[in-house]
Amino acid sequence: MGGRLPPSTAEAPMNRHDPRVDAYIAQSADFARPILEHLRTVVHAACPEVEESIKWGFPHFLYRGAMMCSMAAFKQHCSFGFWLYTQVVGGKAEAGAGQFGKITSVKELPVKRELTGYIRKAMALNEAGIKASRPKSAPKPPVLPDDFAALLGQPAHKAARQHYQAFSPGMQRQYIQWITEAKTETTRQKRMTTSLEWLAEGKDRNWKYKA
């Protein structure tokens, strides 16, 4: 028999709205609901393939299996931001406010055309497989051996101590390794004495090998 398939078949459009996001919006403050609904509508219109989820307690929008943007409601404001915000919007994200500040009404958001442009830019980044870069943690300074720490702490070695503390963790580590790798106690003591002399002059461990 001919005719169109009933809506319950695979031809029916996929529902990409997560019921948990519905509940999140419904439970938000009166001022927040129109903002969240507007953002949700614009995201879905710009990216029909978007998927919704709740992560860390607030709504996120995913595209191609990767984070794209998110929104949240607080007691007195809402926030909206992109996962790759530097590449999409530029600048820095304000803690608890995303890239668009503390939003208290739809009027405070970029106009629909501009917001759509940001979303499509974020989509392109996800399609290209761009990932958010994790900030590199600063290297930790090496642990000073007790005997060398005691020497550095003496008033007579104030200049050496100040220069040592001003060195990068890597430069500090070169001195510590040189001292701790000594095979005998005599060699260790000699290296500590030499280290104090060089440090007092602001020299790094390998100063002799530099042109």
N, C-alpha and C positions, 0 to 999 in steps of 0.2 A: 504494500500500500504506500501511496505517496503522502505528501504533507510534511509539515515541520515537526521536529522532535519536541517532546514536552520539555519544559524548563528544567526538570530534574535530571536530565541527561548531561553528558560531558560538554554539551554545547553551551550550557549555562555559564555565565561569568564566574570566575573564582572570587570568593569573598576573602579579601586580604585584610580585613579589619579584625584585630584581636579583641575578643570580649573583655580581656583584662584592661585594655586601653579604654574601652567603653566605661568600665567600672571606675577607672582612675579619674576620668573626666567628670563622671557623675558625682564623685565624692569630693571634687575640688570646690573651692570657694566660688561664690556667685560671679565675682569679677573675672575669675580665671577660666571658667567654662567657655565663654565665647572666644577667648584667645586660643585655647587649646583646639577647639573645633575648627577655627580658621586655619591654624597651622596644619592640622591633620588634612584638611580639605585641599590646601595648596600643595602639600607634599604628594598626595595621591594623584592630583591632577597633573602635576609635572612628571611624576614617575609612576605610571600605572602598575609596574611590576614590583613596587615597594612592598616589603613585608614588615609587619609590626611585631613588637615584642616588648616585654617588660624586663629591664635589666637594672640592677641596683635600685629597684623600687620605683622607676619612672619610665615613661614610654620612649622607646627607641625605634628608629626606622632603618631597616636594612635593605641593601640593594646588591644583588649578585653575591649574596652570602657574606657581605661585609657591612660593618657599621657605616651609616651615612650621616644621620643627624638624630637629634633627640630633643625632647621638650620636658618641662617639669613645672609644677605649680607649687608655690610656697604660700605662706600666710598672707603676704602683702604684694607679691609679684610673681611673674612667670619668667621662665628662661627658655631660650631656644638656641641651639648651637650645632655646628657641623663637626663631625669626627676629625676631618682633615681641615680644621678651621684656618690654619695659616695659608694653605694653598687656595682655599675657597674664598675667604673673606679678607684674610691678611690680619696683621696685628695680633694681639693677645686676647685670650678669653678671660673674662672677669670671673673669679670664683663665685659659683652659685648663680651666675647671670649669663653664661654663654657669651656669644659675640655681639649681642644686641642690647646689652644692658638689662636692667630690671624692668620688665615689661608689665605695665598695669592696664593697658588697653590695646586693642587691635591697631589703633591709630599710631601707636609708637613703633610698630613694625615697619619694615620696608614695604613699599607698595607691592602688590601681587606680582607685577611684571619683574621687578627687581629680585624678589624672593624666589621666583621661578627660575631666574637666571642662575642664582646661587645653587639651587637644587640640581639643575642640569650640569653645572660645573662639577658638583660633588659626584654626580652619576658618572661623568666622564672619568674622574679619578678612580672610582671603583672599577670601572670597565678596564682601565689600564693596569689595575692591580696594585695601585699605590697604597702603601701601608703607612700608618701613623708611626713616626719615629719616636722611639723611647729615649728620654733624656739620659745621657750617660752620667752615672754617678761619679763624683769626684774621687780620685784615688786617695786611699787613706794613708796617712803618714806611717812609716814603719815604727815598730815598738823598739824603744831604746833599751839596750842592755843595761842592767842596773849599775854596773861599774862605770860605764861611759856616761850614763845619765848623772851619776854623782859628780863626775868630773865637770861636766857641762854646767852643773848647778852651782859650782863654786864662783864666788865673786871675781876671782882672778881670771876666769874664763868667760866673762860677760860678752866680750866681742865675738868670741867663737860661738857662744850660745845664740846670740842675735842673728848671726849670719846663717847658722844652721836652721833656725826657725824660719828664716826668710826663703830658704831653699824649697824647691818643689819636692813632693814626696819621692819622686824618682831620684833626685839628686841626694836626698837624705839616705835613701836606701843603698846607694852606692857606697857611702861611708860605712853604714852598718854592716853590709855584707863583707866589706874588706876587713873589718875588725873581727867579726864573728867567724870568718873562714880561716883565721890564724891557726896554725897547727900546734903551736906551743904557747904557754902563758907569757914567755918572754917576748915572743913575736907580737902577741896581742897587746901587751903593754906598750911596746914600741910603736905599734900602729895607732893606738889611742893618742899617744903623745904627739905623733906626727899629724894626726887628724886635727887636734886642737890647734897646732901651729898654723896649718893651712886654713882652717875655718876662721881663725882670728884675722887672717888676711883676706877673707871673703872668697877663697879659692874652692872650686868644686873638686871632687875626688880625682878627676882625670885632667886637671889643668895642665899637667906636663905634656900631655899628648896633643894639645891643641896648638895650632899655628899662631 
